[in-house]
Amino acid sequence: MADEQKNLNTLFELITILNQLIFEPKMIQKIKLSKNEILILGLIKEGSQPAMSELANRLGTSPAQITRSVTSLEKKSLVKRIINPTNRRIINVRLTPAGNQLIGQHEQAVRTKLQKQLAAVSAADYNELDHALQQAVTILKRTTLGG
């Protein structure tokens, strides 16, 4: 049980570090999006036109909050809602070219910042980090945490 608590604490610490990196205030102000909007764009980019309900489930938020965020993104011409051709009751969301470009620029800015921070890490530590991250992603993808 102590190991489980230690793992949970480590996971929360990692989430906090990544949150600070991805949602740095200067970056957020530059692209003029909320955290939820950035997460939605990222999820849409990674998937293929997810349903609104899937976005709510993946973000762990209410359908009403997703609707508000998608409406805001739609007004900014970053996403477009489309009716699912096989089930007209389902609304899917896709990125517009502008949305794809914006999330791509944000992801590149995050990568650049991360590369600068990792430049100070020794080769041995970098290899150890790489191995640990690959293992963590593989393990988490096998659980419900990985989607």
Secondary structure, 3 states (H helix, E strand, C coil): CHHHHHHHHHHHHHHHHHHHHHCCHHHHHHHCCCHHHHHHHHHHHHCCCCEHHHHHHHHCCCHHHHHHHHHHHHHCCCEEEEECCCCCCCEEEEECHHHHHHHHHHHHHHHHHHHHHHCCCCHHHHHHHHHHHHHHHHHHHCCHHHC
